[in-house]
Amino acid sequence: MSVPRPPLLFALSESQALGASIAQAAQLKLAPLEERSFEEGEFKLRPLLSVRDRTVFVVQSLASSAAAPVTQRLVRLLFLLFGLHDAGARRVIALVPYLAFARKDRRTQTRDPVNSRYVAQLLEATGIARLVALDVHNPGALDNAFRIPVDHLSALPLFVDHFARQGFTLPLAVASPDVGGIKRAQIFRELLERRLGREVELAFIEKRRASGVVLSGRVVGEVNAREVLVLDDLCASGGTLIRAATALREAGARAVHVAFTHAPLRRGLEALTADENIAQVVLTDSVGPDLCAFLSATTKATVLPVGPLLGEALGRMLTGVPLAPLLENWPPAAAG
């Protein structure tokens, strides 16, 4: 009877720092990977250890950087996944903390593409056994796009742990910057109420358009004289969160703190940290350390690492322990 070979964890060069954090949390070492680039833009990716009959994890966050646009990152991920399958890996699992193209998950106009489904088909074609993603824009739509298991992790418990340590003395409210994010805000509110042992109000901001321009509408919910925590899945340009903060302050909020998982564009972070209506910016390093590095110069922003969360999830997958508790408590020891 053959002894199962130990698992391997690879991270492409664009996600090396994130991969190292995950490996440390999972008590693994990053497996060596040969990465060669050629002048005409082609490349070669080759695992430097045998992957035959092994469970293999691959880390790649699909956010653009100056050195590697999102399309290049996606193609490199696909090629590595194909290569691992061809090299005899028993099971390949893709860890994609930030899954690009997930926002375009339905047709809103005639002949519209459904990019999330196309990415799902590309990933499935590589032969991966499952996908692990973090705070996708629409989990239900992504489930429908894939025909393989998808594990949806969330940074909400990390945000709960962070804000629960803030020692807020004023009444609290949790707000969604738009109607589409109410479910996320509601889950966060319930987790925070359980952690703090006190009531937290729920609110949201209606959006309206004038001459094709998105404007903040009225605030629905009680925020007057409260500290308000605004939750979103990502911040691109920062416009939605800035409009929400302005509307909340005009409605009487004493302070507005914004939290979001993904920061694919640096200009969005710069806009948020410069806005006078926002007291605190909390985000994760799901896209890697590059976009977050400049935030070290300001005390207004806090970056929460996702490596420990993903590493814990990886370890649980290897040992057959459920991932569901990670959606409710962080750190895991806080689970009842």
Secondary structure, 3 states (H helix, E strand, C coil): CCCCCCCEEEECHHHHHHHHHHHHHHCCCECCEEEEECCCCCEEEEECCCCECCEEEEECCCCCCCCCCHHHHHHHHHHHHHHHHHCCECEEEEEECCCCCCCCCCCCCCCCCCHHHHHHHHHHHCCCCEEEEECCCCHHHHHHHCCCCEEEECCHHHHHHHHHCCCCCCCEEEEECCHHHHHHHHHHHHHHHHHHCCCEEEEEEEEEEECCEEEEEEEECCCCCCEEEEEEEECCCCHHHHHHHHHHHHCCCCEEEEEEEECCCHHHHHHHHHCCCCCEEEEECCCCCCCCHHHHHCCCEEEECCHHHHHHHHHHHHHCCCCHHHHCCCCHHHCC
